[in-house]
Amino acid sequence: MLRFLLPVVCALAALPSISNAVASDATYLLSPGDNLTVSVWGEDKLKQDVRVLPDGSITFPLAGQVNVAGLDATAVAKQIATKLEAFIPDPQVSVVVTGTEGNLVYVQGKVLKPGTVHMSGQTSVLQVLSMAGGLDKFADKDDIKVVRLNGTKQQILRVDYSKLMSGDDMTTNFLLKAGDTLVVP
């Protein structure tokens, strides 16, 4: 009987780590243009609404400049708390994302509505093309690409639109990241 229960117990023990991995993938990462409310428990004068600057930082009283782009709200709270420890014993910092205006992708070229698209969650190439009104009748379906900035380098991701539309191969229906540009020649 023990031989049969051991695999079940091991599988159940692994569940928390699996659910944590899924939860961490869904965490929202901050981008320039996002809005935050930062507060410190017991310090009403330190409650502020701030916007992430184009360089990816915010400025908070006593903490100074804090680089936040690419971090989640919990990591930002920890960074601010660390900087405040010189002034406040054991600061309890809360960071709430109040606006995701920096969560934009850009669509240019032969679509019906080129411009910016606000992503309210995970958004794929096909979803962004749909939000841009679809392809223009003169669009080159075989040369669609995503331009992504990785650090200081640009990465080009080629989209196989024909296979996406036929449903044969969805591997190029990339999940877009803030700042990506979808080019439809």
Secondary structure, 3 states (H helix, E strand, C coil): CHHHHHHHHHHHHHHHHHHHHHHHHCCCCCCCCCEEEEEECCEEEEEEEEECCCCCEEEECCCEEEECCCCCHHHHHHHHHHHHCCCCCCCCEEEEEEECCCCEEEEEECECCCEEEECCCCCEHHHHHHHCCCECCCCCHHHCEEEEEECCEEEEEECCHHHHHHCCCCCCCCECCCCCEEEEC
